[in-house]
C-alpha cells in the first residue's frame, strides 16, 4: 500500500495522498450503517472535486494518509489542525490552502488494499462516530442540522413516497 501511495504521489506531483480504507463490516450494524456512511462522506466531499486543485473542497481519510513534510510545514504544521475533531479533512484543507495538491481515492479490496480493523460492536458506537463527525461538519449549528435533515428527506424519502402515492392514485 505504501509503495502504491508513494508511486501515485510522485507520479502526479501530490503533496497529500489519501485512501478511504475499506471499512470493517463484520456485524449486522456495520453492514447496515457503514455503506451509508461512506456514501454520505462521498456526497459531502465529492472525490473529484476535492482532488481538483482549483476547488475549495478538500478531504482526506485519516486511516491512510501520505503527506510530504514540506507541505505540512507550508500548511502550518500539526498546530494548524490542533483541536480539530475531523483532523484528516482539516489537514487536507490546510495543505490545499498552503498551495499543496491533494488526492483522495477509495481503497480496493484486493491484496495490498487498505482495510480498517476498527470495530463498531453496536449501533451506539456507530452513532457516536457518525454524529460527532457530522455535527462538527455542520459547525454545531441546529439550523444547519435541520436544513440538512430536510434536504435529506426531500432528496431520499420524498421521491419514493411520491411514487407510491402516484401509483396508488392511478389504480
Secondary structure, 3 states (H helix, E strand, C coil): CHHHHHHHHHHHCCCEEEEECECCCCCHHHHHHHHHHHHHHHHHCCHHHHHCCCCCCCCCCCCCEEECHHHHHHCCCHHHHCCCCCHHHHHHHHHHHCCCCEEEEECCCCCCCCECCCCCCCHHHHHHHHHHHHHHHCCCCHHHHHHHHHHHHHHHHHHHHHHHHHHHHHC
